[in-house]
């Protein structure tokens, strides 16, 4: 299954290909983010950590608890089990098709990851770069192949915000229910 997000769902400055300054939150419409988080089923989490206090661990765990099929990717932990899935060394080893690549690596590693994603038989629908991760050239390369790119955002935070789980002024009880 594949989907295309119409550029009309993007804010004008993003639809035109403009990027905001380094270190700022990228501007994406709620409609676009909601569409991605509703349609994506399989996620390859690049740079996932086995350490439960690391963001890559708890974001991947959260997504798996929400019903996404998350494949952890980290060559340092190949063969270990995380969230019921075997950790693989790279994208080419992910079993089945990948809908979204979630990148927890420094920006200088992004072009190689994007190239690997674009070389797959089934090109992912979405490349998602975590907070603090942007790479305009790699993003343009993916977008030229019809891939939707999100930069400097976290799917966990966006999911919580868009689907009413983010509690403002209080604390989240940690109750997690499946979206499916």
HUBEL-V686403 format. One record per backbone hydrogen bond with DSSP energy under -1.0 kcal/mol. NH is the residue of the N-H (numbers start at 1). CO is the residue of the C=O. Records with the same first field share a line. If there is no record, write none. Layout:
NH: CO ; CO
This chain:
9: 6
10: 7
14: 11
15: 11
16: 12
17: 14
18: 13
24: 21
33: 29
34: 30
35: 31
36: 32
37: 33
38: 34
39: 35
40: 36
43: 69
44: 100
45: 71
46: 102
47: 73
48: 73
54: 51
58: 54
59: 55
60: 56
61: 57
62: 58
63: 59
64: 60
65: 61
66: 62
67: 64
68: 63
69: 41
71: 43
73: 45
74: 88
77: 74
79: 87
80: 77
82: 85
85: 82
87: 80
88: 72
93: 90
94: 91
99: 42
100: 42
101: 126
102: 44
103: 128
104: 46
109: 106
110: 107
113: 109
114: 110
115: 111
116: 112
117: 113
118: 114
119: 115
120: 117
125: 99
126: 99
127: 148
128: 101
129: 150
130: 103
133: 130
139: 135
140: 136
141: 137
142: 138
143: 139
144: 140
145: 142
146: 143
147: 142
148: 125
150: 127
152: 133
153: 129
158: 154
159: 155
160: 156
161: 157
162: 158
163: 159
165: 160
166: 160
179: 66
